[in-house]
Amino acid sequence: MNKKNLAKIAMKDVAIAISEDLGTGDITTSLLGKDKNKLSIAFVKSNEDAILCGKIWFNSTFKYIQKKYGGTLKITWLKNDGDKIKKGEKICRIEAPLRTLLISERVALNFIQFLSGISSKTKLYSEKIKNRKVKLLDTRKTIPGLRVSQKYAVTCGNGFNHRHGLYDQILIKENHITNKSQPYEDFLKKINKNTSFRKVSIEVETLKDLRILVNYKPKNILLDNFSLPNIKKATKIINKRITSIEVSGNISLKNIEKYSHLNIDFISIGDLTKNIESIDFSMLIEK
């Protein structure tokens, strides 16, 4: 992902988050009088092992507040996105007015704890894939408004991005077949009239339908909720030189290694961005 584009998106995300948190102003910090303008130093540390992600969103939070209130701002990073960090390690040093530190703290930490949770989970999954030719993909199961940040976090954990939205890839799923009574091949012929199957990723539900589908040579075939024995049968039916193979459904950290040994190209998992345990970070201001 282009870092300039990420920075623009991060600033939009941050603007919404700060508006939600700051509202009409920080009524607690305003009680500090002149002390709130005092140049101060803070460190952020991780309270657990993790894969770091979210520097751009963290920086954007502080820059947003600096622009609003003025003053010095210097953030020195000791770790980079994608780095392994250990419990107790400091990840960055911030020099700014006390008010900037106090107002930015929660929003900035919220972003890195959430995104580091995604990158850390993705890393756990990726390490269990023994066949390096198999790529781990995310899905569209993201929090509304945070898709770009979540997909970026997946890449920091050694995962890869599936389509970003409905606009950038054709993916035909079972719900696209509205007339269940029509023969499956009639549906495929209808699609073939409207587009080239070389542009199409398509989900298939049965081995019977798969035998028909392979004749159309789609770009990618998605085996969704297939059992391991049926995936093995399917890979023998599909010519991988013409069509890539993706599997999904009921895949977890407990069983992904079994899937990674199959003759497939992709494993897509909604769990990467859907069920997230945030990483615990804390910011401490030096006295």
C-alpha positions in Angstrom: 0.0 0.0 0.0 1.2 3.5 -0.8 2.3 5.3 2.4 1.1 8.7 1.2 -2.4 7.2 0.6 -2.3 5.5 3.9 -1.4 8.7 5.7 -4.4 10.5 4.1 -6.7 7.7 5.1 -5.2 7.6 8.6 -5.8 11.3 9.1 -9.5 10.8 8.1 -9.8 7.9 10.6 -8.1 10.0 13.3 -10.3 13.0 12.7 -13.4 10.9 13.3 -11.9 9.3 16.4 -10.7 12.6 18.0 -14.1 14.3 17.3 -15.7 11.4 19.1 -13.3 11.6 22.1 -12.6 15.3 22.4 -15.9 16.8 21.5 -16.0 20.4 22.7 -12.7 20.1 24.6 -10.8 18.3 27.3 -12.4 19.7 30.4 -10.0 17.9 32.7 -6.7 19.0 31.1 -8.1 22.6 31.0 -7.9 22.6 34.8 -4.1 22.4 34.7 -3.7 26.1 33.7 -0.3 27.0 32.3 1.1 23.6 33.2 -0.7 22.1 30.3 1.7 23.9 27.9 4.8 22.5 29.6 7.1 20.5 27.2 7.0 16.9 28.4 8.3 13.5 27.5 6.4 10.2 27.3 7.2 6.6 26.4 4.9 4.0 25.0 5.6 0.4 26.1 4.0 -2.9 25.2 2.6 -5.0 28.1 2.6 -8.2 26.1 4.4 -9.9 23.2 3.1 -8.8 19.8 3.6 -7.8 16.2 3.6 -4.0 16.0 1.2 -2.2 13.7 -0.3 1.3 13.4 2.5 3.8 13.5 0.9 6.0 10.8 -2.4 6.2 12.7 -0.5 6.9 16.0 1.6 9.7 14.4 -1.5 11.1 12.7 -3.3 11.4 16.0 -0.5 13.5 17.6 -0.1 15.6 14.4 -3.8 16.4 14.4 -3.7 17.6 18.0 -0.5 19.6 17.4 -2.1 21.3 14.5 -5.1 22.2 16.6 -3.1 23.5 19.7 0.4 24.2 18.4 3.7 23.5 20.1 6.6 21.1 19.6 6.1 17.5 18.5 8.8 14.9 18.1 8.1 11.2 18.0 11.1 8.8 17.9 10.2 5.2 17.1 12.3 2.4 18.5 10.3 -0.3 16.6 8.7 -0.5 13.2 5.4 -1.9 11.9 5.8 -5.7 11.4 8.5 -6.0 14.2 8.2 -8.5 17.0 8.0 -6.7 20.3 8.3 -8.2 23.7 6.4 -7.6 26.9 7.9 -4.5 28.7 9.7 -3.1 25.6 9.5 0.6 24.8 8.3 1.2 21.3 8.5 5.0 21.0 9.4 8.3 22.7 7.2 11.4 22.4 8.2 15.0 23.1 5.3 17.4 23.1 3.3 19.8 25.3 1.5 18.1 28.2 -1.8 18.9 26.7 -0.9 17.2 23.4 0.2 14.1 25.2 -3.0 13.9 27.4 -5.4 14.5 24.6 -3.7 12.2 22.0 -3.0 9.3 24.4 -6.2 7.3 24.2 -7.0 7.6 20.6 -3.4 6.9 19.5 -3.2 3.9 21.8 -6.6 2.6 20.6 -5.3 2.5 17.0 -2.0 0.7 17.7 -3.6 -1.8 20.2 -6.3 -2.7 17.7 -4.1 -2.9 14.6 -1.4 -4.8 16.5 -4.0 -7.3 17.5 -4.7 -8.0 13.9 -1.1 -8.2 12.8 -0.3 -10.5 15.8 -3.1 -12.8 15.0 -2.2 -12.9 11.3 1.4 -13.8 12.2 0.1 -16.7 14.3 -1.8 -18.0 11.3 1.0 -17.4 8.8 3.5 -19.3 11.0 1.3 -22.4 10.9 1.3 -22.5 7.1 4.2 -24.9 6.3 3.8 -24.7 2.5 5.2 -21.2 1.6 3.5 -21.4 -1.8 0.1 -21.1 0.0 -0.9 -17.4 0.7 -3.0 -16.4 3.6 -5.8 -14.0 2.6 -8.1 -11.7 4.6 -11.7 -11.0 3.7 -14.2 -8.1 3.7 -15.3 -9.0 7.3 -14.0 -5.7 8.7 -15.3 -2.9 10.9 -17.1 -0.3 8.8 -14.8 2.7 8.1 -11.6 0.9 9.1 -11.1 -1.6 6.3 -7.9 0.0 4.9 -6.3 0.1 8.3 -7.3 -3.5 9.0 -6.1 -4.8 5.7 -2.8 -3.0 6.2 -2.4 -4.7 9.6 -2.9 -8.1 7.9 0.1 -7.3 5.6 2.2 -6.4 8.7 1.5 -10.0 10.0 2.7 -11.6 6.8 -0.8 -12.0 5.3 -2.1 -10.9 1.9 -5.1 -8.8 0.9 -8.1 -10.3 -0.9 -10.3 -7.8 -2.7 -10.8 -4.5 -1.0 -14.5 -4.2 -2.0 -17.2 -5.1 -4.4 -15.6 -2.8 -7.0 -12.2 -4.3 -7.6 -12.8 -8.0 -8.3 -15.6 -10.2 -9.6 -16.4 -12.9 -7.0 -19.5 -14.9 -7.6 -20.9 -16.6 -4.5 -23.9 -18.9 -3.9 -26.3 -16.0 -3.2 -25.7 -14.7 -6.7 -27.5 -17.7 -8.0 -31.1 -16.5 -7.5 -32.8 -19.2 -9.6 -31.9 -22.4 -7.8 -34.1 -24.5 -10.0 -32.2 -23.7 -13.2 -29.3 -26.0 -14.3 -26.0 -24.9 -13.0 -24.5 -24.8 -16.5 -27.3 -22.4 -17.6 -26.2 -20.0 -14.9 -22.5 -20.3 -16.0 -23.5 -19.6 -19.7 -25.4 -16.5 -18.6 -22.2 -15.2 -16.8 -20.1 -16.2 -19.8 -22.2 -13.9 -22.0 -21.5 -10.9 -19.7 -17.8 -11.2 -18.9 -14.7 -13.3 -19.5 -14.3 -16.1 -16.9 -10.6 -15.3 -16.8 -11.7 -12.3 -14.7 -13.9 -14.3 -12.5 -13.4 -15.8 -9.0 -16.3 -18.1 -8.3 -17.5 -20.2 -5.3 -18.6 -23.7 -5.9 -20.7 -25.9 -3.5 -20.4 -29.4 -4.8 -18.0 -31.7 -6.7 -20.7 -32.2 -9.2 -20.9 -28.5 -10.0 -17.1 -28.3 -9.9 -16.8 -30.8 -12.8 -19.0 -28.4 -14.9 -17.3 -25.3 -13.7 -13.7 -26.3 -14.7 -14.7 -26.3 -18.3 -15.1 -22.5 -18.1 -11.6 -22.0 -16.8 -12.3 -19.2 -14.3 -9.5 -17.2 -12.8 -10.0 -18.6 -9.3 -12.2 -21.3 -7.8 -13.3 -20.9 -4.1 -14.0 -24.1 -2.2 -16.1 -22.9 0.7 -16.8 -25.2 3.6 -15.5 -28.2 1.8 -14.2 -31.1 3.9 -10.6 -32.0 3.7 -11.3 -35.2 1.8 -13.4 -33.3 -0.7 -10.8 -30.6 -1.1 -8.3 -33.3 -2.0 -10.8 -34.6 -4.6 -11.4 -31.1 -5.9 -7.7 -30.4 -6.4 -7.5 -33.5 -8.7 -10.4 -32.2 -10.8 -9.0 -28.6 -11.1 -6.1 -27.9 -13.4 -4.0 -25.5 -11.3 -2.0 -24.3 -14.4 -5.2 -22.7 -15.6 -7.2 -21.9 -12.4 -6.0 -21.0 -8.9 -7.6 -22.7 -5.9 -8.8 -20.9 -2.7 -10.3 -22.6 0.4 -12.3 -21.0 3.2 -14.7 -21.9 6.0 -14.3 -23.4 9.4 -10.5 -22.9 9.3 -8.9 -22.0 12.6 -5.5 -21.9 14.3 -6.1 -25.4 15.4 -6.5 -26.9 11.9 -5.0 -24.5 9.4 -1.8 -26.6 9.2 -3.7 -29.5 7.7 -5.1 -27.2 5.0 -1.7 -25.7 4.3 -0.4 -29.1 3.1 -3.0 -29.3 0.3 -2.4 -28.6 -3.3 -4.0 -25.1 -3.2 -3.0 -21.5 -3.7 -4.9 -19.5 -1.1 -6.5 -19.8 2.3 -9.0 -17.0 3.2 -9.9 -16.4 6.8 -12.4 -13.9 8.2 -11.0 -14.4 11.7 -8.0 -12.3 10.8 -10.0 -9.1 11.0 -13.3 -10.1 12.7 -12.4 -11.6 16.1 -9.7 -9.4 17.5 -8.0 -9.3 20.9 -6.3 -5.9 21.2 -2.7 -5.7 22.4 -2.2 -3.9 25.7 0.0 -0.8 25.4 0.5 2.0 27.9 1.9 5.5 27.7 3.7 7.0 30.7 4.7 10.6 31.0 8.0 11.3 32.7 7.7 13.3 35.9 
